[in-house]
Amino acid sequence: MEHTFTANIKAILEKHFGDNADDIFDKSQLIQYVNEKTRSANKGSKSRSSFANLYAIYVIIEDYINNGFDQKGDYSKYEGAAFVKLFKRQRELPVWQ
């Protein structure tokens, strides 16, 4: 499903993955989920659905990158982040209005 914000997602994918962007967009369930949840992103604040799930995904990915797993791998050996730490970080993110 495509909507007005889909173009933003595809532009980011093209910037990072070039010719593989469309294939990644089509095959990534996570990106499909983000695309679905951002359907109302360009509308007024009253028509937006809750973005809490997107914030949760964001802080998990942020933790993954901050711990260097995007570079070194070995994520299967990671003990995991504390829920309280991730939840606190999620609450620090700006509220979309």
Residue frames relative to the residue before (quaternion, step in Angstrom):
aa qw qx qy qz dx dy dz
M 1.0000 0.0000 0.0000 0.0000 0.00 0.00 0.00
E 0.1390 -0.7914 0.5920 0.0633 3.53 -0.92 0.92
H 0.0059 -0.7633 0.6454 -0.0264 3.54 -1.14 0.78
T 0.7694 -0.3987 0.2177 0.4490 3.59 -1.23 0.04
F 0.6933 0.4752 -0.2887 0.4585 3.62 1.01 -0.71
T 0.4786 0.6802 -0.4295 0.3518 3.59 1.25 -0.32
A 0.6098 0.5650 -0.3475 0.4336 3.59 1.03 -0.74
N 0.6321 0.5232 -0.3311 0.4659 3.61 1.03 -0.73
I 0.6505 0.5120 -0.3110 0.4670 3.58 0.95 -0.89
K 0.6804 0.4887 -0.2882 0.4638 3.57 0.90 -0.92
A 0.6198 0.5414 -0.3439 0.4521 3.60 1.05 -0.69
I 0.6453 0.5068 -0.3154 0.4767 3.58 1.00 -0.81
L 0.6549 0.5072 -0.3107 0.4661 3.58 0.95 -0.86
E 0.6510 0.5104 -0.3159 0.4647 3.60 0.97 -0.82
K 0.6224 0.5489 -0.3369 0.4448 3.58 1.02 -0.79
H 0.7754 0.3721 -0.1792 0.4777 3.57 0.91 -0.95
F 0.8208 0.2596 -0.0990 0.4990 3.59 1.03 -0.72
G 0.3810 -0.7768 0.4474 0.2264 3.58 1.28 0.13
D 0.8628 -0.0405 0.0628 0.5000 3.54 -0.84 -1.06
N 0.6484 0.5266 -0.3168 0.4493 3.60 1.19 -0.38
A 0.4087 0.7619 -0.4400 0.2427 3.59 1.28 -0.18
D 0.6894 0.4797 -0.2988 0.4531 3.61 0.79 -0.93
D 0.6405 0.5233 -0.3200 0.4622 3.56 1.00 -0.81
I 0.6497 0.5049 -0.3061 0.4788 3.58 0.99 -0.86
F 0.6396 0.5284 -0.3219 0.4562 3.57 0.94 -0.88
D 0.7038 0.4849 -0.2631 0.4475 3.58 0.88 -0.94
K 0.7832 0.3883 -0.1764 0.4525 3.59 0.97 -0.84
S 0.6322 0.5427 -0.3421 0.4344 3.61 1.17 -0.34
Q 0.3504 -0.7446 0.5317 0.2001 3.56 -0.59 1.13
L 0.6184 0.5416 -0.3485 0.4503 3.58 1.06 -0.66
I 0.6715 0.4773 -0.3003 0.4807 3.58 0.91 -0.86
Q 0.6119 0.5355 -0.3472 0.4671 3.59 1.05 -0.68
Y 0.6382 0.5174 -0.3169 0.4738 3.58 1.02 -0.80
V 0.6516 0.5015 -0.3110 0.4767 3.58 0.90 -0.92
N 0.6345 0.5294 -0.3276 0.4581 3.58 0.96 -0.84
E 0.6664 0.4994 -0.2993 0.4657 3.59 0.91 -0.88
K 0.7077 0.4729 -0.2665 0.4523 3.59 0.89 -0.93
T 0.6965 0.4497 -0.2796 0.4843 3.62 1.17 -0.39
R 0.2838 0.7949 -0.4933 0.2103 3.58 1.26 0.24
S 0.7767 0.3283 -0.1793 0.5068 3.61 0.96 -0.78
A 0.3363 0.7970 -0.4613 0.1972 3.61 1.25 0.17
N 0.7393 0.4044 -0.2378 0.4830 3.61 0.99 -0.67
K 0.5711 0.5761 -0.3855 0.4397 3.58 1.26 0.14
G 0.7150 -0.4333 0.3220 0.4441 3.56 -1.27 0.01
S 0.6722 -0.5362 0.3391 0.3816 3.53 -1.22 0.53
K 0.6511 0.5259 -0.3324 0.4347 3.61 1.04 -0.61
S 0.6986 0.4544 -0.2853 0.4735 3.60 1.12 -0.43
R 0.5373 0.6367 -0.4037 0.3781 3.59 1.25 -0.14
S 0.4007 -0.6649 0.5674 0.2744 3.49 -1.10 0.71
S 0.6707 -0.4789 0.3619 0.4357 3.56 -1.25 0.12
F 0.2559 -0.7739 0.5636 0.1341 3.55 -0.89 0.94
A 0.3158 0.7813 -0.4919 0.2188 3.62 1.23 0.22
N 0.6500 0.5129 -0.3291 0.4540 3.59 0.95 -0.78
L 0.6394 0.5079 -0.3297 0.4739 3.59 1.05 -0.69
Y 0.6244 0.5240 -0.3377 0.4706 3.58 1.04 -0.71
A 0.6346 0.5286 -0.3259 0.4600 3.58 1.01 -0.81
I 0.6425 0.5028 -0.3155 0.4846 3.59 0.96 -0.85
Y 0.6353 0.5515 -0.3228 0.4336 3.57 0.95 -0.92
V 0.7210 0.4433 -0.2787 0.4538 3.62 0.74 -0.98
I 0.6034 0.5341 -0.3642 0.4670 3.61 1.11 -0.53
I 0.6686 0.4753 -0.2961 0.4893 3.59 0.94 -0.86
E 0.6144 0.5452 -0.3381 0.4592 3.59 1.04 -0.77
D 0.6460 0.5087 -0.3088 0.4780 3.60 0.98 -0.85
Y 0.6219 0.5516 -0.3191 0.4552 3.58 1.01 -0.88
I 0.7027 0.4486 -0.2580 0.4883 3.58 0.89 -0.96
N 0.6502 0.5315 -0.3184 0.4397 3.60 0.92 -0.89
N 0.7014 0.4272 -0.2599 0.5079 3.58 1.13 -0.59
G 0.5438 -0.6891 0.3558 0.3208 3.56 1.29 0.26
F 0.3973 0.7432 -0.4720 0.2587 3.60 1.17 0.23
D 0.5665 0.5749 -0.3910 0.4424 3.59 1.21 -0.29
Q 0.7248 0.4068 -0.2259 0.5080 3.59 1.24 -0.42
K 0.8181 0.3124 -0.1305 0.4649 3.56 0.82 -0.99
G 0.4094 -0.7086 0.4889 0.3020 3.60 1.16 -0.29
D 0.6173 0.5874 -0.3983 0.3394 3.58 -1.16 -0.67
Y 0.2453 0.7997 -0.5143 0.1894 3.59 1.12 0.55
S 0.5927 0.5945 -0.3677 0.4001 3.60 1.09 -0.60
K 0.6829 0.4720 -0.2811 0.4815 3.60 1.22 -0.41
Y 0.4792 0.6746 -0.4279 0.3636 3.58 1.31 -0.07
E 0.4184 -0.7248 0.4956 0.2323 3.57 -0.83 1.00
G 0.5462 -0.6261 0.3872 0.3996 3.57 1.23 -0.32
A 0.4820 -0.6451 0.5149 0.2939 3.49 -1.31 0.37
A 0.5294 -0.6054 0.4867 0.3411 3.53 -1.20 0.53
F 0.5462 -0.6378 0.4385 0.3204 3.56 -0.90 0.96
V 0.6470 0.5398 -0.3244 0.4298 3.58 0.89 -0.94
K 0.6468 0.5182 -0.3143 0.4629 3.59 0.99 -0.83
L 0.6787 0.4765 -0.2905 0.4774 3.58 0.90 -0.89
F 0.6511 0.5184 -0.3147 0.4564 3.58 0.96 -0.85
K 0.6367 0.5205 -0.3199 0.4705 3.58 1.01 -0.83
R 0.6555 0.5048 -0.3112 0.4675 3.57 0.93 -0.86
Q 0.6235 0.5448 -0.3343 0.4502 3.57 1.01 -0.81
R 0.6782 0.4898 -0.2889 0.4655 3.58 1.00 -0.80
E 0.6198 0.5490 -0.3414 0.4449 3.60 1.20 -0.37
L 0.5579 0.6188 -0.3916 0.3905 3.58 1.20 -0.43
P 0.5729 -0.6194 0.4062 0.3511 3.59 -1.07 0.66
V 0.4320 -0.6646 0.5483 0.2666 3.54 -1.20 0.63
W 0.3695 -0.7186 0.5425 0.2299 3.58 -0.88 0.92
Q 0.0177 -0.8077 0.5892 -0.0129 3.53 -0.85 0.97
